[in-house]
Amino acid sequence: MDLKSIFMGLTFAFMWASAFTSTRVIVTAAPPLTALVIRFALSAVIGIMLARALGQTWRLSRNEWRVLIIFGIMQNALYLGLNWIAMRTVEASAAAIIASMMPLLVAFLGWVWLGEKLRPVAVIGLILGVIGVTVIMSVRLQHGLDLFGMILCLIAVVALTIATLVARGAGGSRNMLMIVGLQMAVGAVVLLLPAALMEWGQPIEWSWTLIFAFIYTVAAPGLAATFIWFLLVNRIGAVRAATFHFLSPIFGVTIAAIFLGERFGLSDVVGAIIVAAGILMVQLARLPNTAAQPAPTARTESRS
């Protein structure tokens, strides 16, 4: 893995983890689904316009349309929709920890559903991940963590897991930014009716903090992080790219503590480290054995 890939992975992990803090700011001041529809609509317009300016087209293959529609529904509408509703009562750091289980669930579902083999170290990593999340959530529940909100976050991470499994075949498209913009549009369309039915007439508490958080959420986690993720998957593969998720629980808890003043106790530190170690073990165990692979061709080596 070269330095550019490492930088891309670190940038993605930071942006992905920071989204929970900016989301927490937004949903405590505005109706969550309404704000999410606006975010998706803006991201879609910006993404599609940039894609067209770069010469990309929306004349996609059948597989690309399949991926972006499923990804738009499962990640944008279900995962983010449920998460944004939950984060009205669930702290950003708790939501980040739950969402960080995604790589563990991908490995687990690949094992029990798709018949993929797991090395012993990956099984140990899965166990560690469960232990780490249990340590954090058990203490958080004692300190007033909303149980219903936590359940919504758990359902959301399952949806994210399915989206990730579907997106395995999304790399390599020349219209990647267009795909990102269109899957944002799918999310906006799917959530438009629920937002209107559930949140019509709810007030918005305007502030500069809300405006900044919204702009950041649209630009960084919304467009940039998604685009970087697809580029990273295309560059180093889905398994290697997902390795960077081990930083998410650490980044998520730290960013929420710094900017929102959320709880940052010993159980959070220990649990986040255990979860991160579990994710790293699972992802490293899933890496292909490069020693058994043939030497790369000159064309592969010249790719920048």
Secondary structure, DSSP 8 states (H G I E B T S, - for coil): --HHHHHHHHHHHHHHHHHHHHHHHHHTTS-HHHHHHHHHHHHHHHHHHHHHHTT--S---HHHHHHHHHHIIIIIIIIIHHHHHHTTTS-HHHHHHHHTTHHHHHHHHHHHTS-----HHHHHHHHHHHHHHHHHHHHHHHTT--HHHHHHHHHHHHHHHHHHHHGGG-TT-TTHHHHHHHHHHHHHHHHHHHHHHHHTT------HHHHHHHHHHIIIIIIIHHHHHHHHHHHH-HHHHHGGGGGHHHHHHHHHHHHH-----HHHHHHHHHHHHHHHHHHHHHS--GGGS----HHHHT--
